[in-house]
Amino acid sequence: MYKALGFLVMLNLCNTIHAQTISKYYGIKSHYGFIIAHTPDLKPISTTNPYGLQVEISSLKTSDKAWKTCFCYGRTGFSFAYFNYANPDVLGNSYNLNYFVEPYFTYKGPLKFSLRGSIGATYLDTIFDEESNPENVLFSTHLSFYLALSLNLNYHFNNKYAVNLSANYNHISNGGQKQPNKGMNFPTFSIGFDKIIDDIPLKPKPDKLKQYSRAWNYYAGSFASLRSADRDAESTNHPLIGVMGGALKPLSAINGFNLGTELWYDWSDRKQVRQRALDDSSFSSAITAGHHFLVGDFYFLQQFGVYLTRPKNIQPNWLYQRYSFWYGITKRWTIGASLIAYGRRADHMDGRLIYILR
């Protein structure tokens, strides 16, 4: 009996400690926005105003371990968003399931300012069809990727309810798996409400938790993607597999620069080379340089790449941009995703596995 009583006391203590370090948020918000015509041919189908509804669940952890993940307080969670693009015959609707990270920049008092990054998958119910829907050059696959960046003002009425105003930049693309793939960029303004369970006052953390190393870090890794061999129409997807390596140099607690190199082989390029009888190799190699943010276990990299070798008859550009998101799952192993672009045109996305020597 005493053992059972002791177990119940310990269980209650654990639940109390848990409740003191984690707050739960249940939210709902509405969206209204517009579509950016980033190329001239998109203007005829970019005149509408998308609107939508979003529901979400998230948590805010206040433990030292959670705070060190981004050297800040922040919420993480999942959201489901429905968007109607106000053009049912051409653009239809999308249904988006996302994971988000939302660090707080200010947290004292009832007004809190935060930045949210979201990544996920979207289902599009109306896509390009050469005969029945040739105008929709934005979407050509029912399943695509969804990315968003949001600036948020959160006002807490009390420890149970809060209202938020957000400016959101949303992007949908299939990552180059099928053409046409112009992708949609649509900013929205949103207003929402949160129900808070076990609200916890946020207090400054001691300076000793903010220490960081200024030493060089070195990384090596691999990446892979699927690409369409026919850039202008539907075709079978082909793998792209590559390797990379480089160095990361911290400049401050959250900023740094990086240098690297990457090499990949693209089977979709090989198919084009054979079909068109081109005198080209399907190997590409490049050197990269750029800036990165390091926020706890998260890396956000913005790089320029200069080709050393490439199939010039297929890829006329010698310079590209790469935008990457990495997350450290252990002390040395990191997973991530990357988008390669040429000017304003996104080309394709890939998944990454990286080993970092610190």
C-alpha positions in Angstrom: 0.0 0.0 0.0 2.8 2.4 0.9 4.5 1.6 -2.4 1.3 2.3 -4.3 0.9 5.6 -2.4 4.5 6.6 -3.1 4.0 5.8 -6.8 0.9 8.0 -6.9 2.8 10.9 -5.2 5.7 10.6 -7.7 3.3 10.4 -10.6 1.5 13.6 -9.4 4.9 15.3 -8.9 5.9 14.5 -12.5 2.6 15.8 -13.8 3.1 19.0 -11.8 6.6 19.5 -13.1 5.4 18.8 -16.7 2.6 21.3 -16.3 5.0 23.9 -15.1 7.3 23.6 -18.2 4.8 23.2 -21.1 1.9 25.4 -22.2 -0.6 24.1 -24.8 -2.2 26.4 -27.4 -5.3 25.6 -29.5 -5.8 28.2 -32.3 -8.0 29.2 -35.2 -7.4 32.0 -37.7 -8.8 33.4 -41.0 -6.7 34.5 -44.0 -7.2 37.0 -46.8 -4.6 37.9 -49.4 -3.5 38.2 -53.0 -1.4 36.3 -55.6 1.9 37.6 -56.9 2.4 37.4 -60.7 6.1 36.8 -60.6 6.3 36.3 -64.4 4.2 38.1 -67.1 2.3 35.1 -68.2 0.8 34.6 -64.7 -1.0 38.0 -64.6 -4.3 36.7 -66.1 -4.7 34.1 -63.3 -3.3 36.2 -60.5 -6.0 38.8 -60.1 -8.1 37.0 -57.4 -7.9 37.3 -53.6 -7.3 33.9 -51.8 -9.0 33.4 -48.5 -8.8 30.6 -46.0 -9.3 29.1 -42.5 -6.6 27.5 -40.3 -6.7 25.4 -37.2 -3.7 24.5 -35.1 -2.3 22.9 -32.0 1.1 23.9 -30.5 3.2 23.8 -27.3 5.5 26.3 -25.6 8.3 24.6 -23.5 10.1 26.7 -20.9 12.7 24.3 -19.7 16.4 25.2 -20.2 16.8 22.3 -22.6 14.0 23.6 -24.8 15.2 27.2 -24.6 18.7 26.2 -25.8 17.1 24.7 -29.0 16.8 28.3 -30.4 18.3 30.4 -27.5 14.8 31.7 -27.1 11.3 30.8 -26.1 9.2 29.5 -28.9 6.2 27.5 -29.9 6.2 24.4 -32.1 3.2 22.6 -33.5 1.0 21.5 -36.4 -1.6 23.3 -38.4 -4.2 22.5 -41.0 -5.1 25.3 -43.5 -7.7 25.5 -46.2 -7.3 28.0 -49.0 -9.8 29.0 -51.6 -8.2 30.8 -54.5 -11.4 32.4 -55.7 -11.0 30.9 -59.2 -12.7 27.5 -59.0 -12.3 26.5 -62.6 -8.6 27.2 -62.9 -7.0 27.3 -59.5 -9.5 25.6 -57.2 -8.6 25.0 -53.5 -5.7 23.6 -51.4 -5.6 21.7 -48.2 -2.4 22.1 -46.2 -0.9 20.1 -43.3 2.2 21.8 -41.8 4.7 21.7 -39.0 5.8 25.1 -37.7 8.4 26.7 -35.4 7.7 30.1 -33.9 10.4 31.7 -31.8 9.5 34.8 -29.7 11.5 38.0 -30.1 9.7 39.8 -27.3 7.8 38.1 -24.5 7.5 40.5 -21.6 4.0 41.7 -20.8 0.8 40.9 -22.7 2.2 41.8 -26.1 4.5 39.3 -27.8 6.2 39.5 -31.2 7.2 36.3 -33.0 8.4 34.9 -36.3 7.0 31.6 -37.6 8.4 29.3 -40.3 6.1 26.5 -41.7 6.8 23.6 -43.9 4.5 20.8 -45.0 2.5 19.2 -47.7 -0.5 20.4 -49.7 -3.3 18.8 -51.7 -4.5 20.8 -54.7 -7.8 19.8 -56.1 -7.5 21.7 -59.5 -4.3 21.3 -61.5 -2.9 21.8 -65.0 -4.4 19.8 -67.8 -3.3 20.3 -71.4 -6.9 20.0 -72.6 -9.2 20.9 -69.8 -7.2 23.4 -67.7 -4.3 24.8 -69.8 -4.3 28.1 -68.0 -3.1 26.7 -64.6 0.6 26.8 -65.1 1.1 27.2 -61.3 0.2 23.7 -60.3 0.7 20.4 -62.1 0.6 17.8 -59.3 -2.1 17.2 -56.7 0.5 16.7 -54.0 3.0 19.6 -53.6 5.2 21.3 -51.0 4.0 24.2 -48.8 6.3 26.8 -47.2 5.4 29.9 -45.3 7.0 32.7 -43.3 4.9 34.8 -40.9 5.4 37.8 -38.7 3.0 37.7 -35.7 1.8 40.1 -33.0 0.2 38.2 -30.1 -1.8 40.0 -27.4 -2.7 38.0 -24.3 -6.0 39.1 -22.7 -5.2 36.9 -19.7 -3.6 33.5 -19.0 -6.3 31.7 -21.0 -7.0 33.6 -24.2 -4.9 35.5 -26.8 -5.5 37.2 -30.2 -2.9 37.4 -33.0 -2.4 39.4 -36.1 -0.1 38.0 -38.8 1.5 38.9 -42.1 2.2 35.7 -44.0 4.2 34.9 -47.1 3.0 31.5 -48.6 4.6 29.5 -51.3 3.4 26.3 -53.0 5.5 24.3 -55.5 6.0 20.7 -56.5 9.8 21.1 -56.3 10.3 20.5 -60.0 8.9 16.9 -60.0 6.5 17.8 -62.9 6.0 20.7 -65.3 4.6 23.2 -65.6 5.7 24.3 -62.1 5.6 28.1 -61.9 4.5 27.8 -58.2 2.3 30.2 -56.3 3.5 33.0 -54.0 0.5 34.5 -52.2 0.9 36.8 -49.2 -2.0 36.8 -46.7 -3.1 38.8 -43.7 -4.7 36.8 -40.9 -6.4 37.3 -37.6 -6.8 34.5 -35.0 -7.5 33.5 -31.5 -5.7 31.1 -29.1 -7.0 29.1 -26.2 -4.1 28.6 -23.7 -3.8 25.6 -21.3 -1.4 25.9 -18.4 0.0 29.3 -19.3 3.5 30.0 -17.9 5.1 33.4 -17.3 8.2 33.7 -19.4 11.3 34.9 -17.6 14.9 35.7 -18.9 17.3 32.8 -18.8 20.8 33.1 -17.3 23.7 34.3 -19.5 25.6 31.0 -19.1 23.0 29.3 -21.3 23.9 31.7 -24.2 27.5 30.6 -24.6 28.6 29.4 -28.1 31.8 28.3 -29.8 33.6 30.5 -32.4 35.5 27.5 -33.9 35.1 26.3 -37.5 32.7 23.5 -38.0 33.0 21.1 -41.0 30.3 19.1 -42.7 29.8 16.3 -45.2 26.6 14.8 -46.5 24.4 13.5 -49.3 21.2 14.7 -50.9 18.5 13.3 -53.3 15.5 14.4 -55.3 13.2 13.3 -58.1 13.0 15.3 -61.3 11.0 15.3 -64.5 13.0 14.5 -67.6 10.6 16.6 -69.7 10.7 20.1 -68.3 7.5 21.2 -70.2 5.2 18.2 -69.8 4.3 15.2 -67.7 6.9 12.4 -67.7 8.4 9.8 -65.4 10.4 11.1 -62.5 14.1 10.3 -62.3 16.4 10.4 -59.3 19.0 13.1 -58.6 21.7 12.0 -56.1 24.6 14.1 -54.8 27.2 14.6 -52.2 28.5 17.7 -50.5 31.0 19.1 -48.0 32.2 22.3 -46.6 32.8 24.5 -43.6 30.7 26.7 -41.3 32.2 29.7 -39.4 30.2 31.3 -36.5 30.4 35.2 -36.5 28.1 35.7 -33.5 25.7 33.6 -31.5 23.3 33.2 -34.5 25.1 34.4 -37.6 27.9 32.8 -39.7 29.2 32.3 -43.2 29.9 29.1 -45.0 32.0 27.7 -47.9 31.4 24.4 -49.6 31.3 22.2 -52.7 28.7 19.9 -54.1 28.5 17.2 -56.9 25.5 15.5 -58.2 24.3 13.1 -61.0 20.9 13.8 -62.6 19.2 10.9 -64.4 16.6 13.2 -65.8 19.5 15.1 -67.5 20.8 11.8 -68.8 17.5 11.0 -70.4 17.5 14.4 -72.1 21.1 13.9 -73.3 20.1 10.6 -74.9 16.8 11.8 -76.4 18.3 14.9 -77.9 21.7 13.3 -78.8 23.5 16.1 -76.9 27.3 16.2 -76.3 26.8 16.7 -72.5 27.5 15.0 -69.2 24.9 14.4 -66.6 27.3 15.3 -63.8 27.2 18.8 -62.2 29.6 20.2 -59.7 29.8 23.6 -58.0 31.4 25.7 -55.3 29.1 27.5 -52.8 29.4 30.4 -50.4 26.8 32.2 -48.3 25.4 33.3 -45.0 23.6 31.2 -42.4 21.6 31.6 -39.2 22.3 29.2 -36.4 19.5 29.2 -33.9 20.0 26.4 -31.4 19.7 23.2 -33.4 18.4 24.9 -36.5 20.4 26.1 -39.5 18.9 28.5 -42.2 21.4 28.8 -45.1 21.3 31.2 -48.1 24.0 30.3 -50.6 25.2 31.2 -54.1 26.5 28.4 -56.2 28.9 28.7 -59.1 29.0 25.8 -61.5 32.3 24.2 -62.3 30.8 21.6 -64.6 27.2 21.3 -65.9 25.3 20.1 -69.0 25.4 23.4 -70.8 22.9 22.5 -73.5 20.3 21.7 -70.8 21.3 24.2 -68.1 22.4 27.6 -69.5 22.8 29.3 -66.1 26.2 29.3 -64.5 25.0 30.8 -61.2 22.3 29.6 -58.8 20.9 30.3 -55.4 20.3 27.6 -52.8 18.1 28.0 -49.7 18.4 25.3 -47.1 16.9 24.3 -43.7 18.8 21.9 -41.4 17.8 20.5 -38.1 20.2 18.7 -35.7 18.7 15.4 -34.6 21.8 14.5 -32.6 25.1 16.2 -31.7 26.5 15.4 -35.1 23.7 14.2 -37.4 21.5 16.7 -39.2 18.6 16.3 -41.6 17.2 19.0 -43.9 15.7 20.2 -47.1 17.0 22.5 -49.9 15.6 24.5 -52.7 17.7 25.5 -55.8 16.6 28.5 -57.8 17.7 30.6 -60.8 16.7 34.2 -60.2 13.0 34.2 -59.5 12.5 30.7 -60.8 12.5 27.8 -58.4 13.9 24.7 -60.0 13.7 21.8 -57.6 13.9 20.7 -53.9 15.8 17.9 -52.3 16.2 16.1 -49.0 19.5 16.1 -47.1 21.4 14.1 -44.5 24.5 15.9 -43.1 27.2 14.9 -40.6 28.7 17.9 -38.8 32.1 17.7 -37.1 32.2 20.3 -34.3 
